[in-house]
Amino acid sequence: MLFENENTEFKSRMSEEIYKEVIAFANTEGGVIYIGIDDQGRVIGLENADETYTRLTNGIRDAIQPDVTIFVRYVLQENKVLRVEVGEGSCKPYYLKSKGLRPNGVYVRQGASSAPASPELIRQMIKDSDGDIFENMRSLQQNLSFDEAEKAFKRYGQEFNEDKFIALGIRKLQDDQYTNLALLVSDQCRHTIKIAVFADETQTIFKDAKEFGGSVFRQLEESYSYLLLCNRTASVFKGLERIEKKDYPEEALREALLNAIVHRDYSFSGSIIINISDSDMEFISIGGLLPGLSVEDIRSGISQPRNRSLAEIFHRLRLIESYGTGIRRIYRLYDDCPRKPEILVTPNVFKLILPNRNFSIQELQPEGQEPQQKAEEQALHITPQMKTVLDYLAEYGEIRDMELQELLGVKRTRAYLVARQMMEKDLIECIGRGADRRYYLKTGALQNKTRKE
């Protein structure tokens, strides 16, 4: 007499519960399901074995992903019992299509019964089947949207549609499931970039802090815009000539940000951290160098991307030129600077430090500026662009959006960011909306400016 055990299951009749048993056996070490035998091992038989066979084969094909049919064999016995032999599958985890890669959709065999798999076990099965490359593994989250990715591809002149998903690495060929790469470029991406601006070199006093989430494309655009806002311009005089110089080369900021996004280890949940102080800007990403690479290799332009498919997408959109050129370009941008960029690496962290090119230059202090005046300006953190706006408003009283863009020589988004920060500092106020929006000096800001002059 047969008994139920870790490799044997009885079902008195056909039901959708059988799909769970097939999944459990395929995810474990295989087994046999007898349809037409009750839980006590008594043979009942099937009234219509042919109909049961048809329903079962169609159901297993349609209800389970990935395709498990090549591991299933059917035998109709003389006693009208349908014997279903399930072999251990090679593309685990198998799951109910209607439930997805979640515990209520993935089952494993435990003793004489089938039970939902834990999230940890699901991840391990994915890793064992898909390999140890995070971006190629199937995503546990499958309800994804790609609004930001579609905008980014369109902005850079590329098509983004489902026909290209497999070629891009966004879907798996075998079961049409989204990969972790899809999760990164999707609007549901759980990783973020955190930027902190500090008032001291020990990085203990915050001036400002922002966190950017969503698709990596959105994070790239918003983080870069904020870094440009923090990139002050200093002026020095050589005779009668006034020379303006940004704290950081804009191209260096762009390359450092792209490097952090493309090369970080996304198998960890932490954020990319960017710390800004008066002396430098630090880009800190999770994941040290890949085995076999050294810091000197990186400086020389040798690169082995951790996220090859993500790098290919960024290369397709011409956001990066080729592997390894970004770091070399950053160093070239500092050829005329006494202090050079630094790379610090631990087994789990990659840190790139960009020096502030204007830090500690004495010529930046205008003649006759009093210590109190300097302290007030540092407290307000008034950038040269903000001073230009304050000067204009002091003379003309108001400024429209289009006039603000022309005054600063920037596009609308940049002008808006400058105005927003000035409003946050209570330097200006806004009246109206859209084309009728105007900015005015706040009374306190005019008094501050008058006192400084």
N, C-alpha and C positions, 0 to 999 in steps of 0.2 A: 504493500500500500504506500502511495506517495504522501509526503508531508511537505508543507510550505517551509522554505528556508531561504537563505540569502540568494539562492540561484533558482528558486522555484516559486511560482505564484499561481493560485487558483482563482478563476472567475466563472461564476455559474452561467453568465450570459454576457452578451456584447454590451459595453457601455463606454463612455468617453474616459472613465477612470483607467481604462487599459492603456491609454496614451501615456499616462504618468508612469505606469509600470515599464513600458517600452523605454521611456526616457531614462528611468532609474537604472535599468540594466545596461543600456548603452553608455551611461556615464560611469558605470562601475566596472564589473568584470563579466558582464553578460549574464544570461539566464534564460529560463523557459517559462512561458505563460500558457496555462491550459485553460481554454475556454470551453465550458461544459462540465466543469467539476466544481462542487461547492467548497466552502471553507473547511468542511470536515473531511474532504478528500473523497466524497461520494460522487460517482459518475452520474451525471444527469443527462448529458448529451444535448445537442442543439436540434431544435425543430427544423430550422432551415439553415443548414450549414453553408450553402452557396451564398445566400443573402448576407450572412454574417461575415463570410470571407470577403465579399465585395466591399461591404461597409468598412471593415477593418483595414484593408489595404488602401482604400481611398483616404480614410481618416489619418492613418499614419503618414501618408505622403503629404497631406494638406495641413495637418495640425502641428507637425513637429519640424523644427529647424535646428541645425542644418539638415539636409536630406539624409535620413537614416535608413532608407529602404534597402541599400546594398548590404546592410548588416542584419536584415530580418529575413527569416525563412519560414514558410507556412507548410504544415503537414496536417491533412485531414485524416484522422484515425478511424478505424472501423467502428468504434463505439460512438461515432458522431461527436468526438471531441476534437477541437481545433488546437493543434500544438503550434505555438508561435515561438520560434527560436531566435533570440536576440543576441548578437555578438557585441563585444565591447567596441565602441565607436572610436574613430581616429580623429574626429574633429569636435572634441568636447569644448564646452558643455552643450548638450542637446537640451532643448527647452520647448515649452508650449508657445507656438507662434503668437497666440492671443495674449500671453502674459509677458513675454520678453525675457531678458536676462536678469530676472529677479528671483528671489527665493520661492515665490509662489508659482514660478514657471519652470524652475530647474529642480530636478529630483535625483536622488541617489539612493542606492540600496543600503539599508541598515538592518542587519539581521533578516527577519522574515517579512519586513515591510519596507515601503518606499517613503522617504521623508524629504521635505524641502532642503535644498543645499544652503549652507550659510554663505553670506557675501564673500567671506574669506576663501571658502572652497571654490566658489564660482571664479574669483580672480585667479586662483591657482590653476584651475582647469584651463582658463583662457591663456594664461602664461605658458602652460605646458603645450597647448595646441598651436598658438599663434607665434610662439617665440618670445624672447625677452626684450623685444623692441617695443617700447610703450606706444608709440604712435601707430604701429601696425596692429595692435591688439584690438579686439572688439570692445566697444564702449558699453559700459553697464547702463548708461543712459542713452536711449534710442529716440526719445521724443525731442528732436532737434529742429531748429529753424536756422536759416542762413541769410537773413536780411543784410547784415553788415558785410558778409563775404561777397554777396552778389553786388553790393554797391562798390566794394573795393575792386573786384574784377572788372566791373564796368568802367570805373574811374581810370584804370590802367589799360583799358582797351582789350580786355580778354573776356571770353564767354564763360559763364558759370551756369551749368545746367546738369541735370541728373545723368545725361549721357556720358559726361566726363568724370563722374564721381569715382568710378573704379580705377580709371587711369590716374587720377590725382591721388588715390590712396584713401579716399573718404569713405568708400564702401568696400566690404569684403566680397570677393567674387563668389565664394562658395555658398553664402547664405544671404547676400544682399544686406547685411547688417552694417551700421555705421561703425567706423573705427574711432580710436581715441584722437586721431588727427581731425576727424570730423568734429569731435567735441571741442577741440581747440579753436577751430575757425568758426564754430557755431555761436549763436547769440547766447547759448546757455553755458559757455565756458566758465568753469568754476575758479580758474586761476586769475590772479590780479597783479597789478603793479602798484606799489605804494611809494609815494614820493614825500619826503620830509625835508623841510627847510629849517635849519637851525641857526640860532642867534649866537652860538658859541662854538669854539673848536672842539670841545669835549662832547658835543652833540647831546646835550641834556636839556636845552631850552628851545622849545619849538617856536618858530615864527608862523609856520603853516604846515599843513599836512593834507594830502589828497590820496584817494584810492581810486584806481580805474579798473573797471571790470568789463565783462562781455567778451565778444569775439576778440581774438588777438589783433585783428585789423583795427577795431575800435580802440583798443588799448594803445596801439601804436600811434594813431592819429591824436588822441586826446593827451597822452603822456608827452608826446613831442611838442604839442602846442603849449603845454604848461611849462616844459623845460625852456622853451624860447621866451616865455614870459619871465622866467627867473634869470635869464641870461642878460645881465645888465651891460650897458655900454659906458665905457670910461673915456674921457677926453684928455689928451695931453697937447701941449703947445710946443712947436719947434719954430721959434721966431714968431712970425705972424700966422703961421699955418696951424690950424687946429686939426688934430688927428684923432679919430674915434676908433675904439677897439673894443670888441665884445670880450666879456670874461672868458668865454669858451667858443672855439670855432663851431659854427652851427653844424657843419658836416661831421665834426667829431661827435657831437651829441647824437646825431642821427645814427652814425655807425655804432656807437656804444649801445644805444637803445636796441637797434636791430640785432646786434650780437647777443644781448641778454635774452631777447625773445626767442631767437632761432635756436640757441644752443643750450638753454636751460634744461634741467631734468624734470620733466612734467610728471614723472611717476610719484614725485613728492608733492604735497598739497600747498607748500608755502608760497609766498609771493616773491616776485622780483622786488628788491628794495633799492631805491635811489635816494641817497643822502646828500644834501646840499648844504655846504657851509661857506664862509667867506673865502676859505683858502682852496677848496676843491669840491669836486662832485664825484661820488662813489656809486658805481653800478654793481650791485651784488645779486648774483643769480645762483640758484641751487644747482649743484652738480659740478664736481671738479673736472679736471681734464680726463679725457678718455685714456685708457691704458696705452702706454707707448708714446704718449705725447708729453713734451716738457714746455715750460714757459718760453724757453728760447725758440722752440719749434713754432710756437704761436706767433712770436715776434717776427720770425722769418717768413711767415706766410703759409706755413704748413697747417692744414686744417682737416679734421675728420668730423663731419657734422653728426651730432648725437641724434638729431631729428632730420633725417635725410629728406623725407617727403615734404615736411614743412619748409625746409630750405629750398627744395625744388619749386614749391609754390611761390615763395618770395622771389626766387630767381626768375620764374616765369613772368611775374608782375614787374620785373626790373627794379625791385626794391633793394636787392643785393646783386652785385655783378658776378662774382664767383667766389668759391670758398677761400677763405684765408686773406682776402684783400682788405677787408674792413680794418683789422687791427694795424696792418702796415700803413694804411691811409691815415689813421689816427696819429700814429707816431710822426709821419711826415708833416702833418699840420702843426706839430710842435717843434719843428726844426729850429725855429728862431726863438724858442723859449728856453730860459736857463733850466727850468724844472720840466722834466719829461713825465709822460704818463707812466703809471705803475700797474703791474699785474701781480696780484697775490692769489695763491691757490692753496686750498686744503683739499682733502679727499672728497668733501661734499660741497664746497663753495668756490665760486670763481668771482673775484673782485677786480674791477677795472677802475682805476682812479685817474680822473682828468684834473690837472692843476688849473686853478684860476689864473689866467695869464696877467691879470691886472692886480693881483693881490700884492700888497706891500710896496706898490710903486708910489713914491712920494709925490710925484707930479699930479697925482689924482686929487690932492687936497688943494682947492683953490686958495689963492693968496688972501689973507685977512679973515679967513673963516674962523670963527670963535669955537672953542671946544663945546660950548653949550649948543651952538647951532649944529655942529657935527653930530652930537648925541641925538638931537631931535630928528635929524634926517635919517639916522640909522634906525631909530625907533619906528618912524613911519615907513622906512624902506622905500623912499621915493626914487624911482628909476628915472633916467634921463628922458624917457618917453613921457612919463607922468609930469615931469617938470615942464616939458614943452606944452602939454595940454593946460597946465596951470597958468603958464605965461599967457597963452592965447586967451583963456577965459578971463584972466585979470584985465586984459585989454579990451576984449570984445563982448564979454558978458555971457555968451552962449555959443554952443557949437552943435551942428547936426551930425548925424552918422556919416554921411558922405564927406562932409568937411573934415571930420576926425580922421577918416582914412587918408584923405589927401594931405592933411597936416603931418601925419606920421609916416606917410609913404608906405602903408601896409594894406593888406586886404581886409575884408569885413570881419572875418573871424578873429584875426589878431587885434583889430581895433576894439572889438567887443570885449575881448579878454582884458585889455588894458583898462577900458572903462569900468568893467565889473570889479577889478581889483581896486580901482580908485574909489568906487562906491563903497566897497567893503571897508576901506580905510577912512571913510567919511570925508573924503577930499572933494567929491562932487556928488551931485544928485541928478536924477533923471526925471523928466516930465514928458508925458506922451508916449505913444507907441508907434511902431512901424516907421513910415517915412516922416511922420511928425515928431519923432523922438528928438529931444534936445537935452543937452547936458549943461549944468550950471555949477558954479563954484558954491561950496558950502561956506557959510560965514567963517567958521573956525579955520578952514583951509586958507581963506584969504588973509586972515590975521597971521597965521603961521608964515605964509609966504612973504607978507609985508615985513614981518620982524626979521626974517632971514636976509632980505635985501637991505 
